Amino acid sequence: MPTRSRLLRFFSALLLATLAGCGGKASVTGTVTLDGEPVASGAIAFIKTEGEPVREGGAVITNGSFRTEVPPGKYKLELTGSKVTGRRVQKGFDGKDETIETTGELFPDRYNTKTELIEDIKAGGKPLKLDLKSK
């Protein structure tokens, strides 16, 4: 009859094998700069390229850095962010004129809706360094 510790080891090994077969998630960290400056605020989406394109995860970019977890695989990286494009005057709730900032998309289409950024994410991989140019 198996001892209690043998049964515990057997079930622990079985659990680890099952979890390893599920693929798990890879921790992804990185930095994002645009024209040499850290991106103050934005978002990054990880879209699986193998099989049906699926958005597997995303992260918030803060002060040029991000952190997330996604299953290992090849991904298109879609970045979004806002930049101030101007100012305009409008009537406030109190009827007085107020000046507000107008905004537009920070990233060019080649990093956004028509992204060209593709990364192979592996468990234990190196941090991503996205040094992007607007032109």
C-alpha positions as CSV (number, residue, x, y, z in Angstrom):
1,M,0.0,0.0,0.0
2,P,1.5,3.4,-1.0
3,T,2.5,5.7,1.8
4,R,0.9,9.1,2.2
5,S,4.1,10.9,1.1
6,R,4.3,8.8,-2.1
7,L,0.7,9.7,-2.9
8,L,1.4,13.3,-2.2
9,R,4.5,13.3,-4.5
10,F,2.5,11.5,-7.2
11,F,-0.4,14.0,-7.2
12,S,2.0,16.9,-7.1
13,A,3.9,15.6,-10.1
14,L,0.6,15.0,-11.9
15,L,-0.5,18.6,-11.2
16,L,2.8,20.1,-12.4
17,A,2.6,18.0,-15.6
18,T,-1.0,19.2,-16.2
19,L,-0.1,22.8,-15.6
20,A,3.0,22.5,-17.9
21,G,0.7,21.1,-20.7
22,C,-1.6,24.1,-20.4
23,G,1.1,26.4,-21.8
24,G,0.8,28.8,-18.9
25,K,1.6,32.5,-19.3
26,A,4.8,34.4,-20.0
27,S,5.6,37.5,-18.0
28,V,6.3,40.3,-20.4
29,T,8.0,43.6,-19.4
30,G,9.3,46.3,-21.6
31,T,9.9,50.0,-22.5
32,V,8.3,52.2,-25.1
33,T,9.9,55.3,-26.5
34,L,8.7,57.5,-29.4
35,D,11.3,59.7,-31.1
36,G,13.7,59.0,-28.2
37,E,11.2,60.1,-25.5
38,P,9.5,57.6,-23.0
39,V,5.8,57.4,-23.8
40,A,4.2,59.0,-20.8
41,S,0.8,57.2,-21.1
42,G,-0.7,54.7,-23.4
43,A,-1.7,51.1,-23.9
44,I,-0.4,48.0,-25.7
45,A,-2.5,45.1,-27.0
46,F,-1.0,41.7,-27.7
47,I,-2.8,40.1,-30.7
48,K,-2.0,36.4,-31.4
49,T,-0.9,35.9,-35.0
50,E,-1.0,32.1,-35.1
51,G,-4.4,30.7,-36.2
52,E,-7.4,33.1,-35.6
53,P,-6.2,36.6,-34.6
54,V,-7.1,36.8,-30.9
55,R,-6.4,39.6,-28.4
56,E,-4.6,37.7,-25.7
57,G,-3.9,40.6,-23.4
58,G,-2.7,44.1,-22.9
59,A,-0.9,46.5,-20.6
60,V,-0.9,50.1,-19.6
61,I,2.2,52.1,-20.6
62,T,3.2,54.4,-17.8
63,N,6.3,56.6,-17.9
64,G,7.7,54.5,-20.8
65,S,7.2,51.0,-19.1
66,F,4.7,48.2,-19.2
67,R,4.2,44.7,-17.6
68,T,1.7,42.0,-18.4
69,E,1.3,38.2,-18.9
70,V,0.3,36.4,-22.1
71,P,0.6,32.8,-23.3
72,P,3.8,32.3,-25.2
73,G,3.6,32.7,-29.0
74,K,3.9,35.2,-31.8
75,Y,2.0,38.5,-31.4
76,K,1.3,41.7,-33.3
77,L,1.7,44.6,-30.9
78,E,-0.9,47.4,-31.3
79,L,-0.1,50.6,-29.4
80,T,-2.5,53.5,-28.6
81,G,-2.0,56.8,-26.9
82,S,-3.1,60.4,-27.0
83,K,-1.2,63.5,-27.7
84,V,-2.3,67.2,-27.5
85,T,-3.0,68.5,-31.0
86,G,-4.3,71.9,-30.1
87,R,-6.7,74.0,-28.0
88,R,-10.2,75.2,-28.5
89,V,-12.6,77.5,-26.7
90,Q,-16.0,76.3,-25.7
91,K,-18.8,77.3,-23.4
92,G,-18.6,75.7,-20.0
93,F,-21.6,74.5,-17.9
94,D,-21.6,77.9,-16.3
95,G,-21.9,79.6,-19.7
96,K,-18.4,81.0,-19.5
97,D,-15.8,80.4,-22.2
98,E,-13.2,77.8,-21.3
99,T,-10.2,76.5,-23.2
100,I,-9.8,72.8,-23.6
101,E,-7.1,70.7,-25.2
102,T,-7.9,68.7,-28.3
103,T,-6.2,65.3,-28.7
104,G,-5.3,62.8,-31.4
105,E,-3.6,59.4,-31.7
106,L,0.0,59.5,-30.6
107,F,1.2,56.5,-32.6
108,P,1.3,56.3,-36.4
109,D,-0.9,53.6,-38.1
110,R,2.2,51.3,-38.5
111,Y,2.2,50.9,-34.7
112,N,-1.5,51.2,-34.2
113,T,-4.4,50.0,-36.5
114,K,-2.0,48.7,-39.2
115,T,0.8,47.6,-36.9
116,E,4.0,46.2,-38.2
117,L,5.3,45.3,-34.8
118,I,5.6,41.5,-34.3
119,E,7.2,39.8,-31.3
120,D,7.8,36.2,-30.4
121,I,7.0,36.0,-26.7
122,K,8.7,33.2,-24.8
123,A,8.6,32.2,-21.1
124,G,11.6,33.8,-19.4
125,G,12.3,36.0,-22.4
126,K,14.2,39.3,-22.4
127,P,12.3,42.5,-21.8
128,L,10.9,44.2,-25.0
129,K,12.5,47.5,-26.0
130,L,10.3,49.3,-28.4
131,D,12.2,52.4,-29.8
132,L,9.7,53.8,-32.2
133,K,9.9,56.7,-34.7
134,S,7.0,58.9,-35.7
135,K,8.4,59.5,-39.2
